[in-house]
Amino acid sequence: MKDRNAKELRYGWTTGACATAATKAALIALFGDDFPDPVTITLPRGQTPAFALATEEKGEDFTRVSIIKDAGDDPDVTHLARIIATVRRGKAGGGIVFRGGEGVGTVTREGLPIAVGEPAINPVPRKMLREVVNEVTTAYRQPTDIEVEISVENGAELATHTMNGRLGIIGGLSILGTTGIVVPYSCASWIASIHRGIDVARAAKEPHLAASTGSTSEKAVAELYGLPEIALLDMGDFAGGVLKYIRTHPVPRLSIAGGFGKITKLAQGSMDLHSGRSSVDFIWLADQLTELGAQEKLVENARKANTALQVFSWAMEAELSLAHHVARKAKIVAVEAGGRETDIEVLIFDRAGTLVGRSDE
């Protein structure tokens, strides 16, 4: 496994930045000049990266450019994806029109920052695209009636590895990015998808959402309450990404579901449940057993345990309700982070999907 601390991690570029660069190069060629290679754009925070062109094409009424996305050292599903921009002159007075080509999804649900029926090109990339259209048309003294079509090669397949389908983005990827830069391992796109999932559920007036750490707990909580897919949030390790957002975007009810180890870390106050960024405090777990009246030998064993699951198993053998106790502690942390406008509960499931701990039990 790669040691992320062995060297400084390399930043990358968002799909929105790549689409903007491809659009600028295609526009310059549309107005008669050669394709600029590399092409330089200005990002929202003022950086001016240059992008190499992968392909160039001129037709009778269009120009087309593709750029291979470099996500740096981030494990981004769109790393090395081909981002394609096709530009045409539009109808007089039509202004700038965005089209979603092959591999770019279409918005089908309310609650996203893009209207239903529009291509899933997010607001900041749209702003960047408008800026380069205005920049280039002004430089060449051309009208800004331009049609910009963005495509992603194999985008529909890549989208199956994202949360787009759950958000109601059908047929492909979203063109994303708020800064134009991909920060390695920041998981910004995952957290943004969680937020959009909450937005979509709120717009649909879903009364009960469930945020789960993994597929087993998600399936179990969905079956427990009969929840539709739109109500399910793939939280992963990002408890803070859910709780801090619902503090300002409350929902009627939220169930947080996960395994014993990750919920223990939440109960200890961790907002990031990843094994590389937080760990189970076995002294804390031993103290919880003391609160439950455990024998000193069990408490001492817990202090020296290797895994949270090991402690949970010992507690089960001693007929101590440790999972319920930890769920209650986790709820206290969750309510503090998420606010009291949302009715929050915490559920713990074992690896078979059996409910073993409940904050409100």
C-alpha positions in Angstrom: 0.0 0.0 0.0 1.3 3.4 -0.8 2.7 5.4 2.1 1.0 8.8 1.7 3.5 10.4 4.0 6.5 9.2 2.0 6.4 12.2 -0.3 4.3 15.3 -0.8 1.1 14.3 -2.5 0.4 15.7 -5.9 -2.7 17.8 -6.5 -4.9 17.3 -9.5 -7.6 19.0 -11.6 -11.4 18.7 -11.4 -13.6 17.6 -14.3 -14.9 21.2 -14.3 -11.3 22.6 -14.8 -10.6 20.2 -17.6 -14.0 21.0 -19.3 -13.2 24.7 -19.1 -9.7 24.3 -20.6 -11.0 22.1 -23.4 -13.8 24.6 -24.2 -11.3 27.5 -24.3 -9.0 25.7 -26.8 -12.0 24.6 -28.9 -13.4 28.2 -29.0 -10.1 29.7 -30.1 -9.9 27.2 -33.0 -13.6 27.8 -33.8 -12.7 31.5 -34.4 -9.9 30.6 -36.8 -6.7 30.3 -34.9 -4.7 27.1 -34.3 -5.6 25.0 -31.3 -3.5 26.3 -28.3 -1.6 23.5 -26.8 -1.2 23.7 -23.9 -4.1 26.0 -23.0 -4.1 28.1 -19.9 -7.2 29.0 -17.8 -7.7 30.9 -14.6 -9.2 29.0 -11.7 -11.7 30.5 -9.1 -8.8 31.3 -6.7 -6.6 32.8 -9.3 -4.3 29.9 -10.2 -3.4 29.6 -13.9 -2.7 26.0 -14.8 -1.9 24.9 -18.3 -3.5 21.8 -19.9 -2.2 19.6 -22.7 -4.7 18.7 -25.4 -5.3 15.0 -26.0 -7.2 15.3 -29.3 -8.3 18.1 -31.6 -11.0 18.1 -34.3 -12.5 20.7 -36.7 -15.8 20.1 -38.5 -17.9 22.3 -40.8 -19.7 24.0 -37.9 -17.9 22.9 -34.8 -14.5 22.3 -33.1 -13.8 19.6 -30.5 -11.0 19.2 -27.9 -10.4 16.5 -25.4 -8.2 16.6 -22.3 -7.2 13.7 -20.1 -8.0 14.4 -16.5 -5.1 14.2 -14.0 -6.5 13.8 -10.5 -2.9 13.9 -9.0 -2.5 11.4 -6.2 -6.2 11.3 -5.3 -8.0 8.0 -5.8 -10.6 9.7 -8.0 -12.9 7.5 -10.1 -12.4 10.0 -13.0 -8.6 10.0 -12.9 -7.4 9.7 -16.6 -11.0 10.1 -17.9 -11.2 11.9 -21.3 -13.2 15.2 -20.9 -14.5 16.4 -24.2 -15.7 19.9 -25.2 -17.5 20.6 -28.5 -18.4 24.2 -29.3 -20.6 25.7 -32.0 -22.0 29.1 -32.9 -25.5 29.4 -31.5 -28.6 31.2 -32.6 -28.4 35.0 -32.5 -29.5 36.2 -29.1 -29.4 32.7 -27.7 -26.5 33.4 -25.3 -24.4 30.6 -23.9 -26.2 27.2 -24.0 -24.9 24.2 -22.2 -25.4 20.7 -23.5 -24.7 17.3 -21.9 -23.0 15.0 -24.4 -22.4 11.3 -24.0 -21.3 10.4 -20.5 -22.6 13.4 -18.8 -25.7 12.8 -16.6 -29.1 14.6 -16.7 -30.7 15.9 -13.5 -34.1 14.3 -12.8 -34.8 15.2 -9.2 -35.4 18.5 -7.4 -33.0 19.6 -4.7 -29.8 19.7 -6.7 -28.3 23.1 -7.6 -29.1 22.5 -11.2 -32.7 22.5 -12.6 -34.4 19.2 -13.5 -33.8 18.4 -17.2 -30.4 20.2 -17.3 -27.1 18.5 -17.9 -25.3 17.8 -14.6 -22.7 20.6 -15.0 -22.4 22.1 -11.6 -22.7 25.9 -10.8 -18.9 26.6 -10.4 -17.9 24.8 -13.6 -20.8 26.6 -15.4 -19.4 29.9 -14.2 -15.9 29.0 -15.3 -17.2 28.0 -18.7 -19.2 31.3 -19.1 -16.0 33.2 -18.2 -13.9 31.6 -20.9 -16.7 32.0 -23.5 -16.8 35.7 -22.6 -13.0 36.0 -22.5 -12.5 34.4 -25.9 -15.5 36.0 -27.7 -14.4 39.4 -26.5 -10.9 38.8 -27.7 -12.1 37.8 -31.1 -14.9 40.3 -31.2 -17.5 37.6 -31.7 -21.0 37.3 -30.3 -21.4 35.2 -27.1 -24.1 33.1 -28.7 -22.2 29.8 -28.2 -23.3 26.2 -27.6 -21.0 24.3 -25.3 -21.4 20.5 -25.2 -19.4 18.6 -22.5 -18.9 14.8 -22.8 -17.0 12.2 -20.8 -15.7 9.1 -22.5 -17.1 6.0 -20.7 -18.9 8.4 -18.4 -22.0 6.3 -17.9 -19.8 3.3 -16.8 -17.8 5.6 -14.5 -21.0 7.0 -13.0 -21.9 3.5 -11.7 -19.1 4.0 -9.2 -20.5 7.3 -7.9 -23.6 8.3 -6.0 -25.2 9.9 -9.1 -27.9 7.4 -9.6 -29.1 7.8 -6.0 -29.1 11.6 -6.5 -31.3 11.3 -9.6 -28.5 12.1 -12.0 -29.1 9.7 -14.8 -26.9 8.6 -17.8 -23.5 9.7 -16.7 -21.2 11.8 -14.5 -21.5 15.2 -13.1 -19.0 17.9 -14.1 -17.7 19.0 -10.7 -15.4 21.3 -8.9 -15.5 24.4 -6.7 -11.9 25.4 -6.8 -10.8 23.5 -10.0 -8.2 21.7 -7.9 -8.4 18.1 -6.5 -6.8 17.9 -3.1 -5.5 14.3 -2.6 -7.5 12.2 -0.1 -9.7 15.2 0.9 -12.8 13.1 -0.3 -14.4 16.4 -1.1 -16.6 14.9 -3.9 -17.9 12.2 -1.5 -18.8 14.7 1.2 -20.4 16.9 -1.5 -22.5 13.9 -2.7 -23.7 13.4 0.9 -24.8 17.0 1.1 -26.6 16.8 -2.3 -28.3 13.6 -1.1 -29.6 15.5 1.9 -30.8 18.3 -0.4 -32.6 15.9 -2.7 -34.3 14.1 0.2 -35.3 17.4 1.7 -36.8 18.6 -1.6 -38.7 15.3 -1.8 -39.9 15.9 1.8 -38.6 12.5 2.9 -39.5 12.2 6.6 -36.8 9.8 7.6 -33.2 9.5 6.3 -30.5 6.9 7.2 -26.8 7.6 7.0 -24.8 4.3 7.0 -21.1 3.5 7.3 -21.3 0.6 4.8 -23.5 -1.6 2.6 -24.4 -4.1 5.4 -25.7 -1.4 7.8 -27.4 0.4 4.9 -29.3 -2.7 3.8 -30.2 -3.5 7.4 -31.6 -0.1 8.2 -33.4 0.2 4.9 -35.2 -3.1 5.7 -35.8 -2.2 9.3 -37.8 0.9 8.3 -38.8 0.2 4.7 -36.8 3.2 3.5 -36.6 4.1 -0.2 -33.3 4.6 -1.9 -33.7 8.4 -1.9 -33.7 8.3 1.9 -30.3 6.5 2.1 -27.1 8.4 2.5 -23.8 6.6 1.8 -22.0 8.2 4.8 -18.9 6.0 4.8 -16.5 7.4 7.3 -17.8 10.9 7.1 -20.1 11.3 10.1 -19.1 14.9 10.4 -20.1 15.5 6.7 -23.6 14.4 7.6 -24.0 15.9 11.0 -22.6 19.3 10.4 -24.7 19.7 7.3 -28.0 18.7 8.9 -27.3 21.3 11.6 -28.1 23.9 9.0 -30.2 21.7 6.8 -32.3 19.7 9.2 -34.5 16.8 8.4 -37.4 15.4 10.5 -35.5 12.2 11.4 -32.1 10.7 10.9 -30.8 7.2 11.7 -27.1 6.7 11.8 -26.2 3.1 11.2 -22.9 1.3 11.4 -20.9 -1.5 12.9 -19.7 -1.5 16.5 -16.2 -0.3 15.9 -17.1 2.8 13.8 -20.0 3.7 16.1 -17.6 3.4 19.1 -15.3 6.0 17.5 -18.3 8.3 16.9 -19.2 7.8 20.6 -15.7 8.9 21.5 -16.2 12.1 19.5 -14.6 11.3 16.2 -16.3 12.9 13.2 -14.1 11.0 10.7 -14.4 7.2 11.3 -11.6 6.1 8.9 -9.1 3.7 10.4 -6.3 5.9 9.3 -7.7 9.1 10.9 -9.2 7.8 14.1 -8.9 4.8 16.3 -10.8 3.0 19.1 -9.8 4.1 22.6 -9.8 0.8 24.5 -9.4 2.6 27.9 -12.6 4.4 27.1 -14.3 1.2 26.2 -13.1 -0.4 29.4 -14.6 2.5 31.3 -17.9 1.9 29.6 -17.8 -1.7 30.8 -17.2 -0.4 34.3 -20.3 1.8 34.1 -22.2 -1.3 33.1 -21.0 -3.2 36.2 -18.5 -5.6 34.4 -16.2 -7.7 36.5 -12.7 -6.3 36.8 -11.1 -9.1 34.8 -13.3 -8.2 31.8 -12.5 -4.6 32.2 -8.8 -5.3 32.4 -9.0 -7.5 29.3 -10.8 -4.7 27.4 -8.0 -2.3 28.1 -5.6 -4.7 26.4 -7.9 -5.8 23.5 -6.8 -5.8 19.9 -10.2 -4.9 18.3 -13.5 -3.3 19.3 -15.3 -6.4 18.0 -13.3 -8.5 20.6 -14.6 -6.3 23.4 -18.1 -6.5 22.1 -18.0 -10.3 22.0 -16.8 -10.5 25.6 -19.6 -8.1 26.6 -22.2 -10.3 24.9 -20.8 -13.4 26.7 -21.2 -11.5 30.0 -24.7 -10.4 29.0 -23.8 -6.7 29.2 -25.6 -4.3 26.9 -22.5 -2.6 25.7 -23.7 -2.0 22.1 -26.9 -0.2 23.4 -24.7 1.8 25.8 -22.2 2.8 23.1 -25.1 3.8 20.7 -26.5 6.0 23.5 -23.1 7.7 23.9 -22.8 8.1 20.1 -26.2 9.8 20.0 -25.1 12.4 22.5 -22.2 13.2 20.3 -24.3 13.2 17.1 -27.0 15.5 18.6 -24.3 17.9 19.7 -22.9 18.0 16.2 -26.1 17.8 14.3 -28.4 20.0 16.4 -31.7 19.3 18.0 -33.9 20.2 15.0 -33.4 16.7 13.7 -34.6 13.6 15.6 -31.4 11.6 15.6 -30.9 7.9 16.6 -27.9 5.6 16.4 -28.1 2.0 15.4 -25.4 -0.7 15.6 -25.5 -3.8 13.3 -23.3 -6.8 13.4 -21.6 -8.2 10.3 -24.7 -10.3 9.5 -26.9 -7.2 9.5 -28.5 -8.0 12.9 -29.5 -5.0 15.1 -27.4 -5.3 18.3 -27.4 -1.8 19.6 -29.9 1.1 19.6 -29.6 4.5 21.2 -33.2 4.7 22.1 -33.5 1.2 23.5 
